Amino acid sequence: MGERRGGRPPEVSGVSGVPGMTGPPGADETDTERRRRRARFLRELAEARELRDRVQPRRAKAARLRHAMRMRTFRW
């Protein structure tokens, strides 16, 4: 019923549906712009992790303990 028959798939704006990206990766993109975009992504990711750790302290503590155990049993 809600399925298209034949033809091309529906058009998606941007690359892979990512807003703000209009061309293929690497097209007219300088290294500086890519690094700036990556830095912003990493900042937002760190902020999201901090928020999750604040609202789920038990899960954050368990993750810290798991990480510590992995580091203790890691062989150099």
PDB file with one MODEL, atoms N, CA, C and O in Angstrom:
MODEL        1
ATOM      1  N   MET A   1       0.813  -1.194   0.000  1.00  0.00           N
ATOM      2  CA  MET A   1       0.000   0.000   0.000  1.00  0.00           C
ATOM      3  C   MET A   1       0.855   1.256   0.000  1.00  0.00           C
ATOM      4  O   MET A   1       0.714   2.061  -0.920  1.00  0.00           O
ATOM      5  N   GLY A   2       1.740   1.477   0.980  1.00  0.00           N
ATOM      6  CA  GLY A   2       2.530   2.685   1.017  1.00  0.00           C
ATOM      7  C   GLY A   2       3.823   2.556   0.230  1.00  0.00           C
ATOM      8  O   GLY A   2       4.755   3.335   0.429  1.00  0.00           O
ATOM      9  N   GLU A   3       3.883   1.576  -0.661  1.00  0.00           N
ATOM     10  CA  GLU A   3       5.111   1.259  -1.358  1.00  0.00           C
ATOM     11  C   GLU A   3       5.094   1.855  -2.752  1.00  0.00           C
ATOM     12  O   GLU A   3       4.056   1.873  -3.415  1.00  0.00           O
ATOM     13  N   ARG A   4       6.253   2.347  -3.200  1.00  0.00           N
ATOM     14  CA  ARG A   4       6.348   2.907  -4.558  1.00  0.00           C
ATOM     15  C   ARG A   4       6.538   1.783  -5.551  1.00  0.00           C
ATOM     16  O   ARG A   4       7.215   0.797  -5.258  1.00  0.00           O
ATOM     17  N   ARG A   5       5.957   1.920  -6.698  1.00  0.00           N
ATOM     18  CA  ARG A   5       6.118   0.909  -7.737  1.00  0.00           C
ATOM     19  C   ARG A   5       7.001   1.471  -8.836  1.00  0.00           C
ATOM     20  O   ARG A   5       6.679   2.490  -9.447  1.00  0.00           O
ATOM     21  N   GLY A   6       8.141   0.782  -9.086  1.00  0.00           N
ATOM     22  CA  GLY A   6       9.023   1.181 -10.170  1.00  0.00           C
ATOM     23  C   GLY A   6       9.644   2.546  -9.929  1.00  0.00           C
ATOM     24  O   GLY A   6       9.467   3.147  -8.869  1.00  0.00           O
ATOM     25  N   GLY A   7      10.365   3.021 -10.919  1.00  0.00           N
ATOM     26  CA  GLY A   7      10.952   4.348 -10.818  1.00  0.00           C
ATOM     27  C   GLY A   7      12.139   4.382  -9.877  1.00  0.00           C
ATOM     28  O   GLY A   7      12.642   3.350  -9.431  1.00  0.00           O
ATOM     29  N   ARG A   8      12.566   5.585  -9.591  1.00  0.00           N
ATOM     30  CA  ARG A   8      13.728   5.771  -8.720  1.00  0.00           C
ATOM     31  C   ARG A   8      13.292   5.890  -7.268  1.00  0.00           C
ATOM     32  O   ARG A   8      12.135   6.203  -6.985  1.00  0.00           O
ATOM     33  N   PRO A   9      14.224   5.637  -6.341  1.00  0.00           N
ATOM     34  CA  PRO A   9      13.882   5.823  -4.922  1.00  0.00           C
ATOM     35  C   PRO A   9      13.639   7.301  -4.639  1.00  0.00           C
ATOM     36  O   PRO A   9      14.104   8.155  -5.393  1.00  0.00           O
ATOM     37  N   PRO A  10      12.928   7.613  -3.579  1.00  0.00           N
ATOM     38  CA  PRO A  10      12.649   9.016  -3.266  1.00  0.00           C
ATOM     39  C   PRO A  10      13.945   9.795  -3.068  1.00  0.00           C
ATOM     40  O   PRO A  10      14.934   9.262  -2.563  1.00  0.00           O
ATOM     41  N   GLU A  11      13.926  11.050  -3.470  1.00  0.00           N
ATOM     42  CA  GLU A  11      15.103  11.909  -3.364  1.00  0.00           C
ATOM     43  C   GLU A  11      15.362  12.271  -1.902  1.00  0.00           C
ATOM     44  O   GLU A  11      14.432  12.546  -1.144  1.00  0.00           O
ATOM     45  N   VAL A  12      16.615  12.266  -1.529  1.00  0.00           N
ATOM     46  CA  VAL A  12      17.016  12.653  -0.177  1.00  0.00           C
ATOM     47  C   VAL A  12      17.928  13.848  -0.314  1.00  0.00           C
ATOM     48  O   VAL A  12      18.883  13.820  -1.089  1.00  0.00           O
ATOM     49  N   SER A  13      17.640  14.901   0.434  1.00  0.00           N
ATOM     50  CA  SER A  13      18.482  16.092   0.342  1.00  0.00           C
ATOM     51  C   SER A  13      19.778  15.858   1.095  1.00  0.00           C
ATOM     52  O   SER A  13      19.775  15.261   2.172  1.00  0.00           O
ATOM     53  N   GLY A  14      20.882  16.324   0.537  1.00  0.00           N
ATOM     54  CA  GLY A  14      22.180  16.197   1.185  1.00  0.00           C
ATOM     55  C   GLY A  14      22.772  14.816   0.984  1.00  0.00           C
ATOM     56  O   GLY A  14      22.168  13.947   0.354  1.00  0.00           O
ATOM     57  N   VAL A  15      23.953  14.632   1.526  1.00  0.00           N
ATOM     58  CA  VAL A  15      24.646  13.363   1.430  1.00  0.00           C
ATOM     59  C   VAL A  15      24.145  12.449   2.531  1.00  0.00           C
ATOM     60  O   VAL A  15      24.222  12.789   3.711  1.00  0.00           O
ATOM     61  N   SER A  16      23.635  11.299   2.150  1.00  0.00           N
ATOM     62  CA  SER A  16      23.131  10.311   3.108  1.00  0.00           C
ATOM     63  C   SER A  16      22.087  10.904   4.045  1.00  0.00           C
ATOM     64  O   SER A  16      21.923  10.435   5.171  1.00  0.00           O
ATOM     65  N   GLY A  17      21.383  11.930   3.585  1.00  0.00           N
ATOM     66  CA  GLY A  17      20.351  12.532   4.416  1.00  0.00           C
ATOM     67  C   GLY A  17      20.899  13.396   5.529  1.00  0.00           C
ATOM     68  O   GLY A  17      20.152  13.782   6.428  1.00  0.00           O
ATOM     69  N   VAL A  18      22.192  13.713   5.494  1.00  0.00           N
ATOM     70  CA  VAL A  18      22.799  14.533   6.543  1.00  0.00           C
ATOM     71  C   VAL A  18      22.564  15.996   6.207  1.00  0.00           C
ATOM     72  O   VAL A  18      22.999  16.457   5.152  1.00  0.00           O
ATOM     73  N   PRO A  19      21.887  16.737   7.075  1.00  0.00           N
ATOM     74  CA  PRO A  19      21.639  18.145   6.780  1.00  0.00           C
ATOM     75  C   PRO A  19      22.945  18.938   6.740  1.00  0.00           C
ATOM     76  O   PRO A  19      23.868  18.679   7.513  1.00  0.00           O
ATOM     77  N   GLY A  20      23.003  19.892   5.842  1.00  0.00           N
ATOM     78  CA  GLY A  20      24.177  20.742   5.759  1.00  0.00           C
ATOM     79  C   GLY A  20      25.230  20.232   4.802  1.00  0.00           C
ATOM     80  O   GLY A  20      26.167  20.962   4.479  1.00  0.00           O
ATOM     81  N   MET A  21      25.105  19.002   4.338  1.00  0.00           N
ATOM     82  CA  MET A  21      26.059  18.474   3.374  1.00  0.00           C
ATOM     83  C   MET A  21      25.327  18.315   2.047  1.00  0.00           C
ATOM     84  O   MET A  21      24.327  17.601   1.967  1.00  0.00           O
ATOM     85  N   THR A  22      25.818  18.974   1.015  1.00  0.00           N
ATOM     86  CA  THR A  22      25.080  18.986  -0.235  1.00  0.00           C
ATOM     87  C   THR A  22      25.755  18.215  -1.353  1.00  0.00           C
ATOM     88  O   THR A  22      25.082  17.830  -2.309  1.00  0.00           O
ATOM     89  N   GLY A  23      27.041  17.977  -1.276  1.00  0.00           N
ATOM     90  CA  GLY A  23      27.734  17.292  -2.361  1.00  0.00           C
ATOM     91  C   GLY A  23      28.352  16.000  -1.883  1.00  0.00           C
ATOM     92  O   GLY A  23      28.214  15.618  -0.721  1.00  0.00           O
ATOM     93  N   PRO A  24      29.038  15.329  -2.799  1.00  0.00           N
ATOM     94  CA  PRO A  24      29.718  14.098  -2.388  1.00  0.00           C
ATOM     95  C   PRO A  24      30.841  14.417  -1.418  1.00  0.00           C
ATOM     96  O   PRO A  24      31.380  15.523  -1.445  1.00  0.00           O
ATOM     97  N   PRO A  25      31.204  13.471  -0.563  1.00  0.00           N
ATOM     98  CA  PRO A  25      32.265  13.735   0.411  1.00  0.00           C
ATOM     99  C   PRO A  25      33.557  14.132  -0.300  1.00  0.00           C
ATOM    100  O   PRO A  25      33.950  13.509  -1.286  1.00  0.00           O
ATOM    101  N   GLY A  26      34.199  15.152   0.200  1.00  0.00           N
ATOM    102  CA  GLY A  26      35.461  15.591  -0.367  1.00  0.00           C
ATOM    103  C   GLY A  26      35.326  16.629  -1.464  1.00  0.00           C
ATOM    104  O   GLY A  26      36.326  17.219  -1.874  1.00  0.00           O
ATOM    105  N   ALA A  27      34.128  16.865  -1.946  1.00  0.00           N
ATOM    106  CA  ALA A  27      33.944  17.839  -3.022  1.00  0.00           C
ATOM    107  C   ALA A  27      33.962  19.243  -2.434  1.00  0.00           C
ATOM    108  O   ALA A  27      33.127  19.584  -1.596  1.00  0.00           O
ATOM    109  N   ASP A  28      34.915  20.052  -2.875  1.00  0.00           N
ATOM    110  CA  ASP A  28      35.038  21.442  -2.428  1.00  0.00           C
ATOM    111  C   ASP A  28      35.111  21.565  -0.903  1.00  0.00           C
ATOM    112  O   ASP A  28      34.660  22.560  -0.337  1.00  0.00           O
ATOM    113  N   GLU A  29      35.670  20.569  -0.252  1.00  0.00           N
ATOM    114  CA  GLU A  29      35.777  20.622   1.203  1.00  0.00           C
ATOM    115  C   GLU A  29      37.254  20.680   1.561  1.00  0.00           C
ATOM    116  O   GLU A  29      38.027  19.798   1.183  1.00  0.00           O
ATOM    117  N   THR A  30      37.635  21.693   2.271  1.00  0.00           N
ATOM    118  CA  THR A  30      39.043  21.805   2.657  1.00  0.00           C
ATOM    119  C   THR A  30      39.291  20.969   3.899  1.00  0.00           C
ATOM    120  O   THR A  30      38.361  20.583   4.608  1.00  0.00           O
ATOM    121  N   ASP A  31      40.549  20.701   4.144  1.00  0.00           N
ATOM    122  CA  ASP A  31      40.944  19.934   5.317  1.00  0.00           C
ATOM    123  C   ASP A  31      40.533  20.662   6.591  1.00  0.00           C
ATOM    124  O   ASP A  31      40.138  20.039   7.577  1.00  0.00           O
ATOM    125  N   THR A  32      40.630  21.985   6.557  1.00  0.00           N
ATOM    126  CA  THR A  32      40.256  22.786   7.725  1.00  0.00           C
ATOM    127  C   THR A  32      38.775  22.638   8.045  1.00  0.00           C
ATOM    128  O   THR A  32      38.405  22.490   9.210  1.00  0.00           O
ATOM    129  N   GLU A  33      37.919  22.677   7.015  1.00  0.00           N
ATOM    130  CA  GLU A  33      36.472  22.526   7.252  1.00  0.00           C
ATOM    131  C   GLU A  33      36.158  21.153   7.812  1.00  0.00           C
ATOM    132  O   GLU A  33      35.330  21.025   8.713  1.00  0.00           O
ATOM    133  N   ARG A  34      36.814  20.117   7.286  1.00  0.00           N
ATOM    134  CA  ARG A  34      36.565  18.765   7.761  1.00  0.00           C
ATOM    135  C   ARG A  34      36.993  18.633   9.221  1.00  0.00           C
ATOM    136  O   ARG A  34      36.280  18.034  10.026  1.00  0.00           O
ATOM    137  N   ARG A  35      38.154  19.188   9.563  1.00  0.00           N
ATOM    138  CA  ARG A  35      38.624  19.126  10.953  1.00  0.00           C
ATOM    139  C   ARG A  35      37.711  19.898  11.885  1.00  0.00           C
ATOM    140  O   ARG A  35      37.453  19.461  13.007  1.00  0.00           O
ATOM    141  N   ARG A  36      37.217  21.048  11.429  1.00  0.00           N
ATOM    142  CA  ARG A  36      36.314  21.850  12.253  1.00  0.00           C
ATOM    143  C   ARG A  36      35.016  21.083  12.510  1.00  0.00           C
ATOM    144  O   ARG A  36      34.512  21.064  13.632  1.00  0.00           O
ATOM    145  N   ARG A  37      34.473  20.442  11.448  1.00  0.00           N
ATOM    146  CA  ARG A  37      33.247  19.671  11.598  1.00  0.00           C
ATOM    147  C   ARG A  37      33.461  18.475  12.521  1.00  0.00           C
ATOM    148  O   ARG A  37      32.598  18.155  13.339  1.00  0.00           O
ATOM    149  N   ARG A  38      34.617  17.812  12.391  1.00  0.00           N
ATOM    150  CA  ARG A  38      34.931  16.663  13.235  1.00  0.00           C
ATOM    151  C   ARG A  38      35.084  17.089  14.692  1.00  0.00           C
ATOM    152  O   ARG A  38      34.597  16.408  15.595  1.00  0.00           O
ATOM    153  N   ALA A  39      35.763  18.220  14.922  1.00  0.00           N
ATOM    154  CA  ALA A  39      35.944  18.711  16.289  1.00  0.00           C
ATOM    155  C   ALA A  39      34.594  19.025  16.929  1.00  0.00           C
ATOM    156  O   ALA A  39      34.371  18.718  18.100  1.00  0.00           O
ATOM    157  N   ARG A  40      33.682  19.646  16.148  1.00  0.00           N
ATOM    158  CA  ARG A  40      32.359  19.957  16.690  1.00  0.00           C
ATOM    159  C   ARG A  40      31.609  18.672  17.036  1.00  0.00           C
ATOM    160  O   ARG A  40      30.958  18.591  18.077  1.00  0.00           O
ATOM    161  N   PHE A  41      31.704  17.658  16.152  1.00  0.00           N
ATOM    162  CA  PHE A  41      31.050  16.381  16.410  1.00  0.00           C
ATOM    163  C   PHE A  41      31.592  15.746  17.695  1.00  0.00           C
ATOM    164  O   PHE A  41      30.819  15.261  18.522  1.00  0.00           O
ATOM    165  N   LEU A  42      32.913  15.748  17.861  1.00  0.00           N
ATOM    166  CA  LEU A  42      33.505  15.133  19.045  1.00  0.00           C
ATOM    167  C   LEU A  42      33.133  15.883  20.324  1.00  0.00           C
ATOM    168  O   LEU A  42      32.927  15.269  21.371  1.00  0.00           O
ATOM    169  N   ARG A  43      33.046  17.219  20.234  1.00  0.00           N
ATOM    170  CA  ARG A  43      32.603  17.999  21.403  1.00  0.00           C
ATOM    171  C   ARG A  43      31.171  17.628  21.782  1.00  0.00           C
ATOM    172  O   ARG A  43      30.866  17.428  22.958  1.00  0.00           O
ATOM    173  N   GLU A  44      30.289  17.536  20.776  1.00  0.00           N
ATOM    174  CA  GLU A  44      28.891  17.192  21.053  1.00  0.00           C
ATOM    175  C   GLU A  44      28.776  15.778  21.595  1.00  0.00           C
ATOM    176  O   GLU A  44      27.949  15.513  22.467  1.00  0.00           O
ATOM    177  N   LEU A  45      29.605  14.862  21.082  1.00  0.00           N
ATOM    178  CA  LEU A  45      29.589  13.491  21.571  1.00  0.00           C
ATOM    179  C   LEU A  45      30.024  13.426  23.037  1.00  0.00           C
ATOM    180  O   LEU A  45      29.409  12.723  23.839  1.00  0.00           O
ATOM    181  N   ALA A  46      31.071  14.150  23.380  1.00  0.00           N
ATOM    182  CA  ALA A  46      31.540  14.178  24.773  1.00  0.00           C
ATOM    183  C   ALA A  46      30.474  14.787  25.684  1.00  0.00           C
ATOM    184  O   ALA A  46      30.254  14.313  26.799  1.00  0.00           O
ATOM    185  N   GLU A  47      29.819  15.834  25.202  1.00  0.00           N
ATOM    186  CA  GLU A  47      28.762  16.472  25.991  1.00  0.00           C
ATOM    187  C   GLU A  47      27.607  15.505  26.218  1.00  0.00           C
ATOM    188  O   GLU A  47      27.047  15.452  27.313  1.00  0.00           O
ATOM    189  N   ALA A  48      27.248  14.741  25.190  1.00  0.00           N
ATOM    190  CA  ALA A  48      26.158  13.773  25.327  1.00  0.00           C
ATOM    191  C   ALA A  48      26.532  12.674  26.318  1.00  0.00           C
ATOM    192  O   ALA A  48      25.694  12.229  27.102  1.00  0.00           O
ATOM    193  N   ARG A  49      27.792  12.237  26.281  1.00  0.00           N
ATOM    194  CA  ARG A  49      28.232  11.214  27.247  1.00  0.00           C
ATOM    195  C   ARG A  49      28.185  11.743  28.669  1.00  0.00           C
ATOM    196  O   ARG A  49      27.757  11.036  29.581  1.00  0.00           O
ATOM    197  N   GLU A  50      28.625  12.991  28.870  1.00  0.00           N
ATOM    198  CA  GLU A  50      28.585  13.579  30.210  1.00  0.00           C
ATOM    199  C   GLU A  50      27.149  13.677  30.712  1.00  0.00           C
ATOM    200  O   GLU A  50      26.872  13.380  31.875  1.00  0.00           O
ATOM    201  N   LEU A  51      26.237  14.092  29.838  1.00  0.00           N
ATOM    202  CA  LEU A  51      24.833  14.187  30.227  1.00  0.00           C
ATOM    203  C   LEU A  51      24.289  12.815  30.611  1.00  0.00           C
ATOM    204  O   LEU A  51      23.610  12.676  31.628  1.00  0.00           O
ATOM    205  N   ARG A  52      24.587  11.801  29.798  1.00  0.00           N
ATOM    206  CA  ARG A  52      24.115  10.452  30.095  1.00  0.00           C
ATOM    207  C   ARG A  52      24.671   9.972  31.426  1.00  0.00           C
ATOM    208  O   ARG A  52      23.962   9.339  32.209  1.00  0.00           O
ATOM    209  N   ASP A  53      25.951  10.277  31.684  1.00  0.00           N
ATOM    210  CA  ASP A  53      26.551   9.855  32.955  1.00  0.00           C
ATOM    211  C   ASP A  53      25.897  10.552  34.142  1.00  0.00           C
ATOM    212  O   ASP A  53      25.766   9.965  35.217  1.00  0.00           O
ATOM    213  N   ARG A  54      25.486  11.806  33.948  1.00  0.00           N
ATOM    214  CA  ARG A  54      24.826  12.533  35.044  1.00  0.00           C
ATOM    215  C   ARG A  54      23.438  11.988  35.328  1.00  0.00           C
ATOM    216  O   ARG A  54      23.035  11.898  36.488  1.00  0.00           O
ATOM    217  N   VAL A  55      22.701  11.624  34.287  1.00  0.00           N
ATOM    218  CA  VAL A  55      21.322  11.186  34.512  1.00  0.00           C
ATOM    219  C   VAL A  55      21.223   9.689  34.796  1.00  0.00           C
ATOM    220  O   VAL A  55      20.175   9.214  35.233  1.00  0.00           O
ATOM    221  N   GLN A  56      22.315   8.931  34.549  1.00  0.00           N
ATOM    222  CA  GLN A  56      22.308   7.499  34.846  1.00  0.00           C
ATOM    223  C   GLN A  56      23.578   7.142  35.625  1.00  0.00           C
ATOM    224  O   GLN A  56      24.445   6.442  35.102  1.00  0.00           O
ATOM    225  N   PRO A  57      23.691   7.614  36.861  1.00  0.00           N
ATOM    226  CA  PRO A  57      24.945   7.414  37.604  1.00  0.00           C
ATOM    227  C   PRO A  57      25.292   5.946  37.837  1.00  0.00           C
ATOM    228  O   PRO A  57      26.472   5.597  37.851  1.00  0.00           O
ATOM    229  N   ARG A  58      24.304   5.081  38.018  1.00  0.00           N
ATOM    230  CA  ARG A  58      24.612   3.672  38.265  1.00  0.00           C
ATOM    231  C   ARG A  58      25.247   3.038  37.037  1.00  0.00           C
ATOM    232  O   ARG A  58      26.205   2.274  37.150  1.00  0.00           O
ATOM    233  N   ARG A  59      24.711   3.357  35.864  1.00  0.00           N
ATOM    234  CA  ARG A  59      25.275   2.826  34.627  1.00  0.00           C
ATOM    235  C   ARG A  59      26.690   3.376  34.404  1.00  0.00           C
ATOM    236  O   ARG A  59      27.578   2.652  33.954  1.00  0.00           O
ATOM    237  N   ALA A  60      26.889   4.647  34.717  1.00  0.00           N
ATOM    238  CA  ALA A  60      28.205   5.261  34.546  1.00  0.00           C
ATOM    239  C   ALA A  60      29.226   4.597  35.480  1.00  0.00           C
ATOM    240  O   ALA A  60      30.364   4.351  35.082  1.00  0.00           O
ATOM    241  N   LYS A  61      28.821   4.312  36.705  1.00  0.00           N
ATOM    242  CA  LYS A  61      29.735   3.671  37.652  1.00  0.00           C
ATOM    243  C   LYS A  61      30.100   2.272  37.167  1.00  0.00           C
ATOM    244  O   LYS A  61      31.266   1.879  37.220  1.00  0.00           O
ATOM    245  N   ALA A  62      29.111   1.525  36.698  1.00  0.00           N
ATOM    246  CA  ALA A  62      29.377   0.179  36.190  1.00  0.00           C
ATOM    247  C   ALA A  62      30.322   0.237  34.990  1.00  0.00           C
ATOM    248  O   ALA A  62      31.204  -0.612  34.859  1.00  0.00           O
ATOM    249  N   ALA A  63      30.148   1.221  34.122  1.00  0.00           N
ATOM    250  CA  ALA A  63      31.022   1.365  32.955  1.00  0.00           C
ATOM    251  C   ALA A  63      32.447   1.697  33.395  1.00  0.00           C
ATOM    252  O   ALA A  63      33.408   1.174  32.831  1.00  0.00           O
ATOM    253  N   ARG A  64      32.589   2.567  34.403  1.00  0.00           N
ATOM    254  CA  ARG A  64      33.917   2.894  34.916  1.00  0.00           C
ATOM    255  C   ARG A  64      34.604   1.657  35.484  1.00  0.00           C
ATOM    256  O   ARG A  64      35.792   1.436  35.248  1.00  0.00           O
ATOM    257  N   LEU A  65      33.849   0.847  36.237  1.00  0.00           N
ATOM    258  CA  LEU A  65      34.420  -0.360  36.832  1.00  0.00           C
ATOM    259  C   LEU A  65      34.827  -1.364  35.751  1.00  0.00           C
ATOM    260  O   LEU A  65      35.885  -1.986  35.850  1.00  0.00           O
ATOM    261  N   ARG A  66      34.000  -1.524  34.729  1.00  0.00           N
ATOM    262  CA  ARG A  66      34.338  -2.431  33.615  1.00  0.00           C
ATOM    263  C   ARG A  66      35.606  -1.968  32.906  1.00  0.00           C
ATOM    264  O   ARG A  66      36.476  -2.773  32.576  1.00  0.00           O
ATOM    265  N   HIS A  67      35.697  -0.662  32.679  1.00  0.00           N
ATOM    266  CA  HIS A  67      36.865  -0.112  32.003  1.00  0.00           C
ATOM    267  C   HIS A  67      38.127  -0.331  32.848  1.00  0.00           C
ATOM    268  O   HIS A  67      39.177  -0.701  32.322  1.00  0.00           O
ATOM    269  N   ALA A  68      38.013  -0.099  34.161  1.00  0.00           N
ATOM    270  CA  ALA A  68      39.158  -0.303  35.054  1.00  0.00           C
ATOM    271  C   ALA A  68      39.603  -1.766  35.036  1.00  0.00           C
ATOM    272  O   ALA A  68      40.800  -2.052  35.043  1.00  0.00           O
ATOM    273  N   MET A  69      38.652  -2.679  35.013  1.00  0.00           N
ATOM    274  CA  MET A  69      38.988  -4.103  34.976  1.00  0.00           C
ATOM    275  C   MET A  69      39.687  -4.456  33.661  1.00  0.00           C
ATOM    276  O   MET A  69      40.659  -5.212  33.650  1.00  0.00           O
ATOM    277  N   ARG A  70      39.193  -3.910  32.569  1.00  0.00           N
ATOM    278  CA  ARG A  70      39.846  -4.158  31.277  1.00  0.00           C
ATOM    279  C   ARG A  70      41.279  -3.645  31.285  1.00  0.00           C
ATOM    280  O   ARG A  70      42.188  -4.305  30.782  1.00  0.00           O
ATOM    281  N   MET A  71      41.472  -2.467  31.859  1.00  0.00           N
ATOM    282  CA  MET A  71      42.811  -1.888  31.876  1.00  0.00           C
ATOM    283  C   MET A  71      43.738  -2.692  32.800  1.00  0.00           C
ATOM    284  O   MET A  71      44.927  -2.821  32.509  1.00  0.00           O
ATOM    285  N   ARG A  72      43.220  -3.225  33.890  1.00  0.00           N
ATOM    286  CA  ARG A  72      44.033  -4.014  34.807  1.00  0.00           C
ATOM    287  C   ARG A  72      44.478  -5.318  34.173  1.00  0.00           C
ATOM    288  O   ARG A  72      45.589  -5.783  34.424  1.00  0.00           O
ATOM    289  N   THR A  73      43.612  -5.919  33.343  1.00  0.00           N
ATOM    290  CA  THR A  73      43.921  -7.233  32.785  1.00  0.00           C
ATOM    291  C   THR A  73      44.570  -7.128  31.399  1.00  0.00           C
ATOM    292  O   THR A  73      44.870  -8.152  30.784  1.00  0.00           O
ATOM    293  N   PHE A  74      44.785  -5.932  30.913  1.00  0.00           N
ATOM    294  CA  PHE A  74      45.408  -5.747  29.598  1.00  0.00           C
ATOM    295  C   PHE A  74      46.894  -6.059  29.693  1.00  0.00           C
ATOM    296  O   PHE A  74      47.566  -5.614  30.623  1.00  0.00           O
ATOM    297  N   ARG A  75      47.410  -6.826  28.729  1.00  0.00           N
ATOM    298  CA  ARG A  75      48.844  -7.146  28.720  1.00  0.00           C
ATOM    299  C   ARG A  75      49.559  -6.240  27.749  1.00  0.00           C
ATOM    300  O   ARG A  75      49.144  -6.108  26.598  1.00  0.00           O
ATOM    301  N   TRP A  76      50.637  -5.610  28.202  1.00  0.00           N
ATOM    302  CA  TRP A  76      51.406  -4.700  27.362  1.00  0.00           C
ATOM    303  C   TRP A  76      52.355  -5.468  26.499  1.00  0.00           C
ATOM    304  O   TRP A  76      53.095  -4.874  25.715  1.00  0.00           O
TER     305      TRP A  76
ENDMDL
END
